[in-house]
Each structure stands twice: as C-alpha cells, then as structure tokens.
Amino acid sequence: MLTVAVLLAALNIDGLRRWYSDHYGGTSSSAGPVPTLAPETAKPTSAPPTAPDDTPTVDHPWKGSPAEGWPTGAEAFVLPDAKAIGVFSADEVAAQLQSVKAYLTAADLDPRVIAGARPDAALAMLDHEERASAVAALDHPGKDTDPTNWFPRFDPREAALVGGTVKVQGRMSIEGDGDGGVLVHTDFTFVYPLQPGPDAEKLASTRRTQGATPPGTAQGGTAKPVGLLAGPASPVVPAADNTGDTMTARTIVRKVDDFRFYDPKRYKVDAKKLVFAKTQSDVGNSACDIYDGFLHPRFQQFADHDPAPTGPTSDPYDRSKDIAPDGQCGTVSRS
C-alpha cells in the first residue's frame, strides 16, 4: 500500500503541491524558503521580482507579495553612522537619528494608530508649530488636510491589521542643511496586511453608491507643507470576526520625509523636537477622493460591491522610481 501511495504521488506532483499549499500555505519545501532581504543601503535599480500569484489569507498574509522577505517593523530603520554636522556634535546627531527612528515607529508601526487611534506619542515628538497644525487638522480632515500623509490609519469597521506585523523596506541618510543644521532623509515603504472589518462589505457598497474613486488605486503625493497635514479624532472600534472570512488584502504606503534640525541658537525651535522640511507619500490599494482621515483598502471578496480600479498602472513595490509629483490616481499592478 505504501508503494502504491508513493507511486500515485509521483504521478501527480502538481496535485500534491496544491494539497501542500492548501494545508500549509505557500509552496512545498522544494521551492525553498523565501530569502530574507536586508534593509536598503542605496536606491534600488529596479522593482523587486514578481512573487508567485497567490491569494493571501489570515494565516499567510504575505502570499504573493515581494515584501514577505522584507525586514519586519523597526528592523528596517537602520541608522547611518553619526558624525559631527554643522553646529551639532556626533553624539547630538546620534540622538537626532534615534528621535527620527522613534517617530517613524510611533507614526507608522503602532498597532493602535494603525487601528485608528489618535497618534499622541508621535505628536508629542513634533516641534510646537508642527504639533499644533497636526492636532488642529486631526479634528478637521479634508482634501488639503489629509492625515494619512503622516499617519497610515484604517477605520477598524472596515479593515484590521493581521497579526500585528508590518513589513518595511527603505533607507535613512544624513547631511548638513547648509545653515549649520542637519537634514535626516528617510524613504520607507510600509506594507500593511489587512482583513475585513465587520462593516467592510457595507462600506464598499456605500462607495459604489456615492461614486467615490475606487480602492485598488495608487495615490501619488506632492510635497506638502506641514500645515496641510491632518486627520480626524475618531474612536477606535474593536475589530470583529468577519463571519469566518480568511481572505486578506494589503495596502502599501511609501513615505519620503526630510526632518530638519535647526541651529537652536539662531532659530526658535526645540532642538529635541522634530521639524519637517518636506514630506511626500504614495499609497497603493486605497480609495482616492475620500478625505475622512483613513485609508480604504479594496478586498477582493467584495469586488462586486466596489467600483473597479481605473487609470494608469503602477507598481507600489517599485522603489527604484521617485514618487510621482502629480498625485494622480491609477491602478496598482500588484498588492
């Protein structure tokens, strides 16, 4: 009987692989483990290779994504070697780099913020003018005051983070600002695995009725002054079991920010707080033209209720290109 079983398996390798994938996720061990990629040290020259096309699930949220081998969370925030720049010593620059890392962690990786909570820890790290602008805008979101440029957040009625893990890839660098200060450049892509919230299907249907630009699109972001970045103060709704649905989706957010540390003897700033010199963002798999302070992913299982994506196609994983300055919406080639 064992010989017959082995012979049948040998004659049906493809079926055996499908059985393995269905029961254990991914491909069989013959495909080998997904290679782990280190954080970037320079701008890549091309997009990451295409991963096998597979439906992500709650148990395997990274199926079909090149981000599967990316660093997890703050592991991607590798700090450059600190050195004396302008009026700041090497130790002071090292502290500045650490403060930028802490801000990125609080703004982009905190599960509570991702679930729609107010980003109090991140706000506390900002200089007084930035903080005042962000707090005021958090209460009055709009087209020119979109908080998701700063804080990737999801309405938990619509989407919930799977497993508490975010994949991140990117790099950080430093230079002088030409005025005795320091510029810290950051360029990171965050990939959020999501499962539908309790009202995901209803909200997708509402978007179709109201004629909003569909999810599944890519949003380009023009550099915006800090005063134009904002978001609402919305209560966090606990995520609920979506009637056994295991299919998930991913939203990809790329953020390119310049943090500036001014010479405190020449400018009225708190040297230990953060000031933005420039900020840009680009989002894949989120509806355009909705300015309620949240990102709105498209779930394939509710595609019949959601208008189909339209517009030019772009790859949200391609970090070899700069963020498009026109903010045009379009279709993502993968998510």
C-alpha positions as CSV (number, residue, x, y, z in Angstrom):
1,M,0.0,0.0,0.0
2,L,2.8,2.4,0.8
3,T,4.5,1.6,-2.5
4,V,1.2,2.4,-4.3
5,A,0.7,5.6,-2.4
6,V,4.3,6.8,-3.3
7,L,3.7,5.9,-6.9
8,L,0.5,7.8,-7.1
9,A,2.0,10.8,-5.5
10,A,4.9,10.7,-8.0
11,L,2.4,10.6,-10.9
12,N,0.5,13.6,-9.5
13,I,3.2,16.1,-8.3
14,D,1.1,19.1,-9.2
15,G,-1.8,17.8,-7.1
16,L,0.5,17.1,-4.2
17,R,1.9,20.6,-4.3
18,R,-1.6,22.1,-4.4
19,W,-2.5,19.9,-1.4
20,Y,0.6,21.1,0.5
21,S,-0.2,24.7,-0.3
22,D,-3.8,24.4,0.8
23,H,-2.9,22.8,4.1
24,Y,0.4,24.5,5.0
25,G,0.5,27.7,2.9
26,G,2.9,28.8,0.2
27,T,4.7,26.1,-1.9
28,S,6.3,22.9,-0.8
29,S,9.8,22.8,0.6
30,S,11.2,22.1,-2.9
31,A,10.6,25.7,-3.7
32,G,12.9,26.7,-0.9
33,P,12.3,29.4,1.8
34,V,11.7,33.0,0.9
35,P,15.1,34.8,1.1
36,T,15.4,37.4,3.8
37,L,16.4,40.8,2.5
38,A,18.4,43.3,4.4
39,P,17.4,47.0,4.7
40,E,18.5,49.1,1.7
41,T,21.8,50.8,1.7
42,A,21.2,52.7,-1.6
43,K,18.4,53.4,-4.1
44,P,17.5,50.2,-5.9
45,T,17.9,50.0,-9.6
46,S,14.7,48.0,-10.4
47,A,11.5,46.8,-8.9
48,P,11.5,43.6,-6.8
49,P,10.8,40.4,-8.8
50,T,7.3,39.2,-9.1
51,A,6.3,36.7,-6.4
52,P,4.1,33.7,-7.2
53,D,0.5,34.9,-7.6
54,D,-1.4,33.5,-4.6
55,T,-4.3,34.6,-2.5
56,P,-3.2,36.0,0.9
57,T,-5.1,34.7,3.9
58,V,-5.2,35.4,7.6
59,D,-2.7,32.5,8.3
60,H,-0.5,33.5,5.3
61,P,-0.9,37.3,4.8
62,W,2.3,37.7,2.7
63,K,1.4,35.2,-0.1
64,G,2.1,36.8,-3.5
65,S,4.0,39.8,-2.0
66,P,7.7,40.6,-2.5
67,A,7.5,42.1,1.0
68,E,7.5,38.6,2.5
69,G,11.3,38.7,2.8
70,W,11.5,42.3,3.9
71,P,12.5,43.4,7.4
72,T,9.8,43.4,10.0
73,G,8.8,46.7,11.5
74,A,11.5,48.8,13.1
75,E,14.2,46.3,12.0
76,A,14.3,48.3,8.7
77,F,15.2,51.5,10.4
78,V,19.0,51.1,10.2
79,L,20.6,54.4,11.3
80,P,23.6,55.8,9.4
81,D,26.8,56.4,11.3
82,A,26.6,59.5,13.3
83,K,29.1,62.2,12.7
84,A,29.5,65.9,13.7
85,I,27.5,68.1,11.3
86,G,27.1,71.9,11.4
87,V,26.8,73.0,15.0
88,F,25.9,69.6,16.3
89,S,28.4,67.0,17.7
90,A,28.4,63.4,16.7
91,D,26.5,62.5,19.9
92,E,23.9,65.1,19.2
93,V,23.4,63.8,15.6
94,A,23.1,60.3,17.0
95,A,20.3,61.4,19.3
96,Q,18.6,63.1,16.4
97,L,18.7,59.9,14.4
98,Q,17.3,58.0,17.3
99,S,14.4,60.5,17.6
100,V,13.6,60.1,13.9
101,K,13.5,56.3,14.4
102,A,11.2,56.7,17.4
103,Y,8.9,58.9,15.4
104,L,8.7,56.5,12.5
105,T,7.9,53.7,14.9
106,A,5.2,55.6,16.6
107,A,3.6,57.1,13.5
108,D,3.7,54.2,11.1
109,L,4.0,51.0,13.2
110,D,2.0,51.5,16.4
111,P,-0.9,49.0,16.1
112,R,-3.2,51.4,17.9
113,V,-2.5,54.2,15.5
114,I,-3.0,51.8,12.5
115,A,-6.3,50.9,14.1
116,G,-7.5,54.5,14.0
117,A,-6.4,55.8,17.4
118,R,-5.0,59.3,17.8
119,P,-1.2,59.3,17.3
120,D,-0.4,61.0,20.6
121,A,3.1,59.6,21.0
122,A,4.1,60.7,17.5
123,L,2.5,64.1,18.0
124,A,4.5,64.6,21.2
125,M,7.7,64.3,19.3
126,L,6.9,67.2,17.0
127,D,8.0,70.8,17.4
128,H,5.3,73.1,18.7
129,E,4.2,74.5,15.3
130,E,4.1,71.2,13.6
131,R,2.2,69.7,16.5
132,A,-0.3,72.5,16.7
133,S,-1.0,72.2,12.9
134,A,-1.4,68.4,13.1
135,V,-3.6,68.5,16.1
136,A,-5.9,71.2,14.6
137,A,-6.1,69.2,11.3
138,L,-6.8,65.9,13.1
139,D,-10.1,67.4,14.1
140,H,-10.9,68.8,10.6
141,P,-9.7,66.4,7.8
142,G,-10.1,67.4,4.2
143,K,-8.6,67.2,0.7
144,D,-5.8,69.6,1.7
145,T,-5.5,68.3,5.2
146,D,-5.2,64.5,4.8
147,P,-3.7,62.9,7.9
148,T,-2.8,59.7,6.1
149,N,0.2,61.5,4.6
150,W,1.6,61.4,8.1
151,F,-0.2,58.6,9.9
152,P,-1.3,55.5,8.0
153,R,-4.6,54.7,9.7
154,F,-7.6,52.4,9.0
155,D,-11.2,52.5,10.1
156,P,-11.4,49.3,12.2
157,R,-15.0,48.9,11.0
158,E,-13.5,48.4,7.5
159,A,-10.1,46.9,8.0
160,A,-8.0,45.4,10.8
161,L,-4.2,44.6,10.8
162,V,-3.4,40.9,10.6
163,G,-1.0,39.5,13.1
164,G,0.3,42.9,14.2
165,T,3.2,42.7,11.7
166,V,4.2,45.3,9.2
167,K,6.8,44.7,6.6
168,V,9.2,47.6,5.8
169,Q,11.9,48.4,3.3
170,G,13.9,51.5,2.8
171,R,16.8,53.6,4.0
172,M,17.9,56.7,6.0
173,S,20.7,59.2,5.4
174,I,22.0,62.5,6.9
175,E,23.6,65.7,5.6
176,G,24.1,69.3,6.6
177,D,21.3,71.8,5.7
178,G,23.8,74.5,4.6
179,D,22.8,76.6,7.6
180,G,24.6,74.9,10.5
181,G,21.8,72.4,10.9
182,V,21.1,68.8,10.0
183,L,18.8,67.1,7.5
184,V,17.7,63.5,8.0
185,H,16.4,61.9,4.8
186,T,14.0,58.9,5.1
187,D,12.5,56.8,2.4
188,F,10.5,53.8,3.5
189,T,7.7,51.6,2.2
190,F,5.3,50.0,4.7
191,V,3.2,47.0,3.8
192,Y,0.1,46.5,5.9
193,P,-1.7,43.1,5.8
194,L,-5.4,43.6,6.5
195,Q,-8.5,41.5,7.0
196,P,-12.0,42.9,6.5
197,G,-13.7,44.6,9.4
198,P,-17.3,44.0,10.4
199,D,-18.7,46.6,8.1
200,A,-16.2,46.2,5.1
201,E,-18.8,44.9,2.7
202,K,-21.3,47.6,3.6
203,L,-18.8,50.4,3.3
204,A,-17.6,49.1,-0.1
205,S,-21.2,49.2,-1.3
206,T,-21.6,52.7,0.0
207,R,-18.5,53.8,-2.0
208,R,-20.1,52.5,-5.2
209,T,-23.4,54.3,-4.4
210,Q,-21.6,57.6,-3.7
211,G,-19.4,57.3,-6.7
212,A,-16.0,57.6,-4.9
213,T,-12.9,56.8,-6.8
214,P,-12.4,53.0,-6.2
215,P,-9.8,51.4,-4.0
216,G,-7.1,49.4,-5.6
217,T,-5.6,52.6,-6.9
218,A,-2.2,54.2,-6.4
219,Q,-2.1,57.7,-5.0
220,G,0.9,59.9,-5.8
221,G,1.7,62.7,-3.3
222,T,3.1,66.1,-3.9
223,A,5.3,67.5,-1.2
224,K,3.1,69.4,1.2
225,P,3.9,71.9,4.0
226,V,3.3,70.7,7.5
227,G,0.3,73.0,7.9
228,L,-1.6,71.0,5.3
229,L,-1.3,67.6,7.0
230,A,-4.1,66.5,9.3
231,G,-6.7,63.9,10.4
232,P,-9.8,63.3,12.4
233,A,-10.2,62.3,16.0
234,S,-12.2,59.1,15.5
235,P,-13.0,56.5,18.2
236,V,-11.4,53.1,17.8
237,V,-14.0,50.4,17.1
238,P,-12.9,46.9,18.1
239,A,-12.3,44.6,15.2
240,A,-14.8,41.8,14.9
241,D,-14.8,38.4,13.4
242,N,-15.9,38.8,9.8
243,T,-18.0,35.7,9.7
244,G,-15.1,33.3,9.1
245,D,-13.7,35.2,6.1
246,T,-10.0,34.4,5.8
247,M,-9.1,36.3,2.6
248,T,-6.9,39.3,3.3
249,A,-5.6,42.3,1.4
250,R,-2.5,44.6,1.6
251,T,-2.1,48.3,1.5
252,I,1.3,49.6,0.6
253,V,2.4,53.1,1.8
254,R,5.6,54.8,0.7
255,K,6.7,57.8,2.7
256,V,9.6,60.1,1.8
257,D,10.4,62.6,4.6
258,D,13.1,65.1,5.4
259,F,13.5,66.0,9.0
260,R,15.3,69.2,9.8
261,F,17.2,70.1,13.0
262,Y,17.9,73.8,13.1
263,D,20.7,75.6,14.9
264,P,18.9,76.3,18.2
265,K,21.0,79.5,18.8
266,R,19.6,81.0,15.6
267,Y,16.1,79.7,15.4
268,K,13.2,79.4,17.9
269,V,12.9,75.7,17.9
270,D,13.2,72.9,20.5
271,A,16.4,71.1,19.4
272,K,15.0,67.8,20.7
273,K,11.7,68.0,18.7
274,L,11.1,67.2,15.0
275,V,10.5,69.6,12.2
276,F,9.6,68.5,8.7
277,A,11.4,70.1,5.8
278,K,9.5,68.1,3.2
279,T,7.1,65.1,3.2
280,Q,5.7,63.0,0.4
281,S,3.6,59.9,0.3
282,D,2.3,57.4,-2.1
283,V,-0.4,54.7,-1.4
284,G,-1.3,51.5,-3.2
285,N,-4.7,49.8,-2.6
286,S,-6.6,52.7,-1.1
287,A,-9.6,54.6,-2.4
288,C,-8.9,58.1,-3.8
289,D,-11.1,61.1,-3.1
290,I,-12.1,60.1,0.4
291,Y,-10.8,62.5,3.0
292,D,-12.0,61.2,6.3
293,G,-8.6,60.6,7.8
294,F,-8.4,56.9,7.0
295,L,-7.0,54.6,4.2
296,H,-9.6,52.5,2.5
297,P,-8.3,49.2,1.0
298,R,-10.1,47.1,-1.6
299,F,-10.9,43.5,-0.6
300,Q,-11.2,41.1,-3.5
301,Q,-14.2,39.2,-1.9
302,F,-16.2,42.5,-2.0
303,A,-15.1,43.4,-5.6
304,D,-18.7,43.1,-6.8
305,H,-19.7,45.9,-4.4
306,D,-16.7,48.2,-5.2
307,P,-16.1,50.0,-8.5
308,A,-13.3,48.6,-10.4
309,P,-10.0,50.5,-10.4
310,T,-9.2,52.7,-13.3
311,G,-6.3,54.9,-14.5
312,P,-2.6,54.3,-15.3
313,T,-1.0,51.2,-13.8
314,S,2.0,51.5,-11.4
315,D,3.9,49.1,-9.1
316,P,3.6,50.1,-5.5
317,Y,6.7,47.9,-4.6
318,D,8.9,49.7,-7.1
319,R,11.3,51.8,-5.0
320,S,13.6,52.5,-7.9
321,K,11.4,55.4,-9.0
322,D,10.7,58.7,-7.3
323,I,7.2,59.4,-6.1
324,A,5.1,61.0,-8.9
325,P,4.5,64.7,-8.1
326,D,1.1,65.0,-9.7
327,G,-0.9,62.9,-7.2
328,Q,-2.7,61.1,-10.0
329,C,-4.7,58.0,-9.0
330,G,-4.5,54.8,-11.0
331,T,-4.4,51.1,-10.8
332,V,-1.8,49.1,-8.9
333,S,-0.2,46.2,-10.8
334,R,0.0,44.2,-7.5
335,S,-0.6,44.5,-3.8
